[in-house]
Amino acid sequence: MEDSVARPAPPQTIYHYTSQQGLLGIIQQRALWVSSIRHLNDAAESQFAIEIMKEQLKPSPEDDPNIWTPFFDQVSNYFDVMKDADSLVGSFSEEGDQLGQWRAYTGGGVGFSIGFDFRGIRDLADAQMFSIQQCAYTPEEHNKIIAGLISATRQALRKRDVEHADLICTGGLLLLAPRLKHPSFAEEKEWRIVTPVTKAIALKFTIGKSMIIPYGEFKFANDDGKMPIVEIVVGPAPHMQLSVESVERLLSASGLGHVSVRPSSVPFRNW
């Protein structure tokens, strides 16, 4: 399900910020843990789309009330159920060396930003039934995304195709809801890989700060075992040269010696 908001071409490289443990896991297991969106720090944002849809989903004078009214009543009930719907999400950024993200996602800055070829991630996402989505941060963008869904829903209803209208409205909302983020996160320029949680997905579980966290795995290696990593940025560290050298040795030992490694230029100290 596509939305109607025009966006610039995607970047060549997108970055995933992670801790030392996270880097080792990604390199050695060739996979990323994708977390339940309901357990993320900004999980409340998954409800943004539902609330906006509720506000905007109204019939116009041209709509047949005999079709629209029962459809709206049914969809309103679905919205209550959808609040408990879940998706697995993996996060990337267009920014590879940003202070706020070193602080937030790498254990206080001692971590790494892994740069991936965008096309490589997109191909892996397609193969694993994930969508790759650019996040939207402004109310104007949010409203346009939802307006696009409502327009497509209305067109289906005017053709008296209620089943298709239901799929557009609810299925499209579940798919696009993870794109809508609070404006305070705008500097992150985030891209997400997203897939709905279904019975076919084998969830795993790990320890969180206050609860058990369900997650899945997104495989980074393609059929020939290659990973689309193009560079690694070493976050602010007290022994930067040693840190860079240790990452280079890790990559060489893992068959990724061609990947470039560079130190962060952010003047941040947390030691």
Secondary structure, DSSP 8 states (H G I E B T S, - for coil): ---S-------SEEEEEEEHHHHHHHHHH-EEEEEEGGGSTTGGGGGHHHHHHHHH----TTS-HHHHHHHHHHHHHHHHHHTT--EEEEEEES-SS-HHHHHHHTTTT-EEEEEEEHHHHHHHHHHTT-EEEE-B-SHHHHHHHHHHHHHHHHHHHHTT-HHHHHIIIIIHHHHHGGGB--GGGGGG-EEEEEEE--TTS--EEEE-SSSEEEEEEEE---TTS---EEEEEE-S-TTHHHHHHHHHHHHHHTT-TTSEEEE--------
